[in-house]
Amino acid sequence: MSWAILILSGILEAVWATALGRSDGFTRPLPTTVFAVALAASMAGLAYAMRGLPVGTAYAVWVGIGATLTVGYAMVTGAESASLLRIVLILGIIGCVVGLKLAH
C-alpha cells in the first residue's frame, strides 16, 4: 500500500508544481486552489508512505515521479522544448525510480 500511495503522491506533486506555475504568483484563484489542495494531499501521501518505506527511497521516488511528469507535461503542451537529449535524461530518472523500487 505504501508504494501505491507514494506513486499517487508523486503524481500530485506534478499537479501542484504545474498549478504553481500557472498561479501567476498566487494571483489566479483556480490554479492557486489546485496548488494548495494538491500540495496538501501530496505531502500527506508522502508522509503516509514514509511510515512503511525508508525516507530516502520514498523522497527520491516522490521527487522523481513529480519531476518526470512535470517536465513531460510541459514538453507535451509546448511550454518547454523537447529534444532527444532531454527525453533520454528523463528516461534515466524513470530508470532510477524503477531501480529504487526493485532494490527495496
C-alpha positions as CSV (number, residue, x, y, z in Angstrom):
1,M,0.0,0.0,0.0
2,S,2.9,2.4,0.7
3,W,4.1,2.2,-2.8
4,A,0.7,2.9,-4.3
5,I,0.2,5.9,-2.1
6,L,3.7,7.1,-2.9
7,I,3.1,6.9,-6.7
8,L,-0.2,8.8,-6.3
9,S,1.6,11.4,-4.2
10,G,4.3,11.8,-6.9
11,I,1.5,12.4,-9.5
12,L,0.0,15.0,-7.2
13,E,3.4,16.6,-6.9
14,A,3.4,17.2,-10.7
15,V,-0.1,18.6,-10.3
16,W,0.8,21.1,-7.7
17,A,4.1,22.1,-9.4
18,T,2.2,22.8,-12.7
19,A,-0.6,24.7,-10.9
20,L,2.1,26.7,-9.1
21,G,3.5,27.8,-12.4
22,R,0.0,28.7,-13.6
23,S,-1.0,30.6,-10.5
24,D,1.0,33.7,-11.6
25,G,2.3,34.4,-8.1
26,F,-0.9,33.2,-6.4
27,T,-2.9,35.9,-8.2
28,R,-5.2,33.4,-10.1
29,P,-7.7,31.7,-7.8
30,L,-8.3,28.4,-9.6
31,P,-4.6,27.4,-10.1
32,T,-3.9,28.7,-6.6
33,T,-6.6,26.5,-5.2
34,V,-5.5,23.4,-7.2
35,F,-1.9,24.1,-6.0
36,A,-2.9,24.2,-2.3
37,V,-5.2,21.1,-2.4
38,A,-2.7,19.0,-4.4
39,L,0.2,20.1,-2.2
40,A,-1.6,19.1,1.0
41,A,-2.7,15.8,-0.5
42,S,0.8,15.1,-1.9
43,M,2.6,15.8,1.3
44,A,0.1,13.8,3.3
45,G,0.6,10.8,1.0
46,L,4.3,11.1,1.2
47,A,4.2,11.2,5.0
48,Y,2.0,8.1,5.0
49,A,4.3,6.2,2.5
50,M,7.3,7.1,4.7
51,R,5.7,5.0,7.5
52,G,6.4,1.9,5.5
53,L,9.3,2.9,3.3
54,P,12.8,4.4,4.1
55,V,12.8,8.2,4.0
56,G,15.5,8.4,1.3
57,T,13.9,6.0,-1.0
58,A,10.4,7.4,-0.6
59,Y,11.6,11.0,-1.1
60,A,13.7,10.1,-4.2
61,V,10.8,8.2,-5.8
62,W,8.3,11.0,-5.0
63,V,10.6,13.7,-6.5
64,G,11.5,11.5,-9.5
65,I,7.8,10.9,-10.4
66,G,6.9,14.5,-9.8
67,A,9.8,15.9,-11.8
68,T,9.3,13.5,-14.7
69,L,5.6,14.1,-15.0
70,T,6.0,17.9,-14.7
71,V,8.6,18.2,-17.4
72,G,6.9,15.6,-19.6
73,Y,3.6,17.6,-19.4
74,A,5.4,20.8,-20.1
75,M,7.0,19.3,-23.2
76,V,3.7,17.8,-24.5
77,T,1.9,21.1,-24.1
78,G,4.7,23.1,-25.7
79,A,5.6,25.1,-22.5
80,E,9.1,23.6,-22.7
81,S,11.1,22.4,-25.7
82,A,11.6,18.7,-26.2
83,S,14.8,17.2,-27.5
84,L,16.2,13.7,-27.8
85,L,18.7,14.5,-25.0
86,R,16.0,15.7,-22.6
87,I,13.9,12.7,-23.3
88,V,16.9,10.3,-22.7
89,L,17.7,12.1,-19.4
90,I,14.0,11.9,-18.3
91,L,14.1,8.2,-19.1
92,G,17.2,8.0,-16.9
93,I,15.2,9.4,-14.0
94,I,12.4,6.9,-14.7
95,G,15.0,4.1,-14.7
96,C,16.4,5.2,-11.3
97,V,12.9,5.3,-9.8
98,V,12.2,1.8,-11.1
99,G,15.6,0.7,-9.8
100,L,14.8,2.0,-6.3
101,K,11.6,0.1,-6.3
102,L,13.3,-3.1,-7.4
103,A,16.1,-2.6,-4.8
104,H,13.6,-2.3,-2.0
